[in-house]
Amino acid sequence: MALFRLCALKEIQPAISEVTLHEASNMRREAANRHLKPFLAAHAELSRMTSIEPIYAPTGEDVAGEFEDRLRELFEVLPLDGADAVEAFRREARRLAPARLGKGGRDSAIWLTVAKLANDGNEIFFVTDNTKDFGHGGLYTELLAEVAGAPHPIQYLSDANEFVSKIATSVSLRAFGEEQLAAAFASSIRSEVIRALEADDSPEHTVDRALAANVEMRDVRASQGYVVDGHGLALIRATTTLADPTGVQWSTATLHGWLEFEVGTFVPQAGAVERLADLTFR
């Protein structure tokens, strides 16, 4: 995703509170269970009509667990301090922002984590679409008062797109030459292929062969161009192949990766593979 690549370039650490992690995991569990119930019911009904093979279906807990693992890979999870948990319940009971109407303990816990980080001197981008509880067009006055002494003002943003616009400038992209792109991504592609070869016992597909192969690209699609601190960045999708010097193609994949390019000239400089989908050897 563009957001995480841009964060890496800007040395910004994406983070979510422990409360947000558990909320997101539970929402995924509930959504999975809503879909699983009719799915399993339909299979059971069909099995009464005719002979059909048993099917595997993950549980809602399985789906939520996989989702939570992915969130932990992408974000630093900020633990909830015990004292903040107590304060969050107090705010809910006392109707103190961001809690209101006797609700909002979880929102209060999230805010207390954010405020503590800001007051400790961290630069904070607080991204939430919950403007009802945190503020429309800016944080509520009472919340701002809690971070008035912070070294850096909290940058309060309503969604990920607004955050991306804050740290990078979108640009329209020109077409990139396939040979230039292949040269820019060659090292990264070879590294990914060599990693995959560790699980391939074929004597035909070797590390030496990958290192000597020519990298070729076709069907290139470039999207999501950005300029970050004077550096160009573009999301690239293309079909890539490895071919022997004799021209024999022996590996194919769909590349998803990020290209750094020279601003103004759009000359490719370096490519980094995000993933090689459908990697095959023949």
N, C-alpha and C positions, 0 to 999 in steps of 0.2 A: 504494500500500500504506500501511496505517496507520503502520507502523514509520517510514517515511521522512518522512511528514507530521509525526508527533510529534517526530522528531529535529529537523526544521526549526524547529518551535515552541520547542523547548528549546535550540536552537543547539548541537546535538550533531552532530559530523561522523561519519557512518558510514564505516568504513574496513575494508579487508581487507589482509592481507599479500600480497606478490607471490607467495609460495609457495601461499597459498590460492587465488589467482586461477588459477594454472597447474593446480593440482589440480582445481578446479571445471571448468575448460575441458576438461581431459583426460577427466574423467568424462562430460561431455556428449558429447564425441567418441565415446567407447566406447559410450555408450547409443545414439547415433544410428546407429552402424555395426551394432549388434545388430539394430536395426529395419530398416535399409536392406537388409541381406543377404537376408532372406526376401522383402521387398517386391520387390526387383529380380529375384530368382529366380522369383517367381510371375508377374511380367510377362513374363519371358523364356519361361516355360513356356506361358503363354496365347498368346503370339505364334507359337508353333509349332503351336497348335491352330487359330488363326483369324487373320484380319487385324485388327490393332488399331493404334491411333495410338501413335507414340512418346511417351514421357512424360519429363518433367523430374524429376529427383531430385537434391537437393543432396548433396554429399559430406559425410562426417562432419566434415571440416575446415571446410566452409562453416558447418555448424550450430554447431560449437564457436566459430568466429570471430564469428558473430553474437551468441552468448551472452556471449563475452568482452567484446565492445563494449558490451553492455548492462550488464554488471557494472561496467565502467569509468565508465559514465554515473551509476550509482547510488552507487558507493563511491569514496572516495579509495584508491588503491592504494599501500601502504606498501612502498617498495623494500627489498630485503634487502641489508644492509651486508655487504661482503666479509669483514670480520673476524668477523661473526656467522655467516656461512656456514662458515668454518673451525671456529669454536667448536661449531657444530651437529654437524659430523662427529666432532669430538673427543668430544662427549657421547655420541654414538651408540656410538663405539668403547669408551668407558669406562663405559657403562651408567649415565650420570648423568641425572637427571630433567630433562625429561620423557621422555627416551629410556630404553629398557629392552630387555633380551634382544637387544641388538645391533641394535635398530631404533629409529626415532624421530628421525632426522635432520631431517625436515621439521617435526615437532612442536617440536623444539628451536629451529629457525629462527624459527618463529612466536612461541614464547615469548620469545626474545631480543629480537624486535621490540617485543613488548608491554612487557617489563620496561624496555627503554630509554626508551620513551615515558613510562612511569610515573615512572621515576627522574629524568626531565627535567622533571617537574612537571605533566604532563598528567593530568586526571581520566579514568580508563579504566573502561569497561564491557567486560569480556572475556567474549564470548558464544561458548560452544562446547559441543557435546554430547559431547565426548571426555573424559568424566569418568575414564575408565580411566587416561589418561596425565597429566591435569592435576590430578585430585583429586575425590573424592566428597564433596559437601556443602561444599566449600571447597578452595582450592589446597593442594597438598601442602606440608608444613612446609619442605622444602628450597627450594621455589620462593618461598614467602613470605619466606624469609630474604634472597632476592636483591633484594627490593623493600622491605625493612624500613625503609629511610631515605627512601622516596618521600613527598612532601608529602601525597598523597592515597592511601588504600588502594585497591587494585584491587577493583572490584565484579565478582565472578566469577559468571556466570549460565549456566544450562544450555541455554536456548533463547530464541528471539525473543519468545515470549509472556511469559516471565519478565522479559525486558528491558522490554517494553511496560508490564507491571504495575509495574515499578520507577519509571517516569517519568510514568505517568498512571493515573487511576482510571477503570475502566469504569462506565458508567451505563446504565440502561434508558431508552430514548427514548420520548417521546410523539409522537403524530402531528403533523406540521407542515402548516400550511395551504398549499395550492398557490399562492395569490396571494402570500403572504409569501415563499415560497421563490423564486418567479419574480422578485420585487423584489430579493431578496438576491443572486441569481446573474446578474441582467440584464447588468450591466456586463461581467462575465467571459465570459458567453456571446457577447455582441456582439463582444468582442475576438477570440474564437476563430473566429467566423463570418467576420469581416472578414479574418482571416489566411487563411482558406480561399478567400475570394473573390479573392485575388491570383492564384490559378491558374484562375479562372473568367472567360472572356472574354465571357460573356453580357451584353448591354446591360440585361437585366432585373434582374440581380442586382448591385447596386451597394453601395458603402460607405454612401452617403447613405440608401439604402433600409434597410440594416441598422440604422443609427443611429436612424432614425425608427420602426422596427418595435416592436411590443409583444411582449414575451417571455411565453410561456405554458408551463405545466408540468402534466403529468398522470401518472398511474400511478407515483406517488412511492413509493419504498422507502427507508427510513432504517435504517441498521445501524451497528454498531461505534461506539457513543457513548462519548466520553471527556471527562474534565475534566482540564485541564492548567493548573497554576498559576492556578486560578480561572476559566479560560476553557473553555467547552463546545465540543466538536468532534464532528461526526457525518459519516459517509460517506453520501452521497446518490446514489441512482440514479433517474432519471426520464426520461420522454419530454418533450423540449422542442421548441417550435415558435416560429418568428418569423412574425408576422402584421402586415400593413399596418393602419393605423388604420381602414381600411374593413372589416377582418375577413378579408381574403384571406390564407390561410396559404401561405407560399412556401419555407419551410425547416424541416426536421425532423431531429432527431438524438436519440440516447440519451446522456444526460448521466451522467458519473461525476465526482463532485466532492465537495469538503469544505465543510461548513457550520459556521461559527462561530455559536454561540447563547449566549444569556444563561443562566447556570446558575440553576436554580430555576424560572424562568418558561418556559424553552425558546423564547423569542422569537428568531427568526432575525435575525442581525446582518449577516453578510457571507458570500458564497459564492465559492469558487474552483474553476473547472473543472479537473479533472485530465485529462479527454479527452472529446471529443464523438465517439461512435462512430456509424457509419452516417450521416454527415452528407449530406443530399441537398437539392438545390434543385429547385424545380418552378415 
